[in-house]
Amino acid sequence: MSGKISGFLRELKLSLSIFLTIVGFLIFLIGIEFIFPEFNIFNLPPEILEWSGYLLIIGFIILITGIYYLYAYLKDRKFILEELETNKRSEILKKHSELQKAIKHMPSKYKKMLEDKEEELKIK
């Protein structure tokens, strides 16, 4: 069961990281009212603003998590695409373990791209 869930989340990694970043930023903005009481740009009721200290911390954690996953996705994507661009078998073999490690955390289309490149260059 957890394999299905992690596979599903792996396929949606980019959109989920963008979503986390946006939600974290919005919660962080609401929490800023804890430091600057006049900074109530959303005109929220005082009942919600009483929790602004907690929202500041939670928003910061969510924001950092979203940024981290977005950065990791874009970095791995760039690495995979640059390495698969080459037509030299030796270069692919040098970085093969790193490619497999990066592709392990990426959507299935990148695994298919690696398999196609391996087939093209006759790598087992």
N, C-alpha and C positions, 0 to 999 in steps of 0.2 A: 504494500500500500504506500509506504513512504517513497518507494522508487517512482511511483506514478506522480506523487505530489512534487517531488524534487524535479522530475522531468518536466512537469507542467510549469513550475516556477523558472526552470532554466530557459524554457522557450519564451517566457515573458520577461526576462531579466532586464532588458533595456527599458521597456515601458514601465515596469514596476519601480526601477530605480529613478526614473524621471518623476513618477507619481510620488514616491517617497520624498524626493527633493522638494517638490512643490508644496506638499502637505507640511513637511517640516518647516519650510520657510514661512508659511502662513501661520502656523502655530507659534513659531519663534517671534513673528511680528506681534502677535497678540500678547505674548509674554514680555515683550519689550516694555509694556506699560508698567511692569513691576519696577523697572529702573527709572523710566520717564513717565510719571503719572499723566502728563498732558498729552501723551502720544496714544490717544484712543482713536485711531483712524477708522475702525470698523463700527464705532458707536455701539459697543457691546454693553449690556446691562452690568451693574456693579456686582451681581452675584457671580458672573463669570470672571470678572476682573479681580475678584478676591483670590482666584486661583492662578493669577498671572505669574507668580514666582515658579510654580510647578510647571506651568505651560512653557515658560522660558527654558527650563531645563529639558523638558520632554521634546520641545521643538528643536532645540539644539542637537539632541541625540539623534532624532529622526533625520534632521537635515544632514548631519555628518554621515550617517549611515547611507542615505541616498546618494550623496556625493561620492562616497567611497565605492559603492557598487557601480555607479555610472562611470567613474574613472577606470575601475578594473575592467569593465566591459569594453570600453573604448580602447584601452591599452592592449588588451588581448586581441581584439578585432584587428587593430592596426598591425600587430605582430603577425597574426595568422595570414592576413592578406598580403603583407610584404613578403613573407616566406614562401607562400604558395605562388607568387608571381614569377618566381625563377623557373627556368627550364633545365637547371643543372641538377642532376641526380645527387651529386656529392654534397651540394649545399643543403638539400632536403634531408639527406642522411645525417649530416652534422647536427641539425636542429630538430631531428625527428622526435626525440623524447620530450623536448620543450614544447613542440607543436602539439603532441598528444596531451600533455599536461594542460596546455591552454585550452584546447578544444574540449576537454572534459567538462569545463564549466560554461561552455557556450551552447547556443541553440544547435539543433541537429543539422542544420544546413551547412555548418562549418565542418562537421564530421564528414558529411557527404562530399564536400569540396576536397578534403584531405584524401578520402578514399579514391576519388576520381584522379587526383594528382599522383597517388601511389600507383594506380593502375596504368596511368599514362607513362610513368617513368619506370614501371616494372619493379616496384619496391614491395617486398613481402613484409 
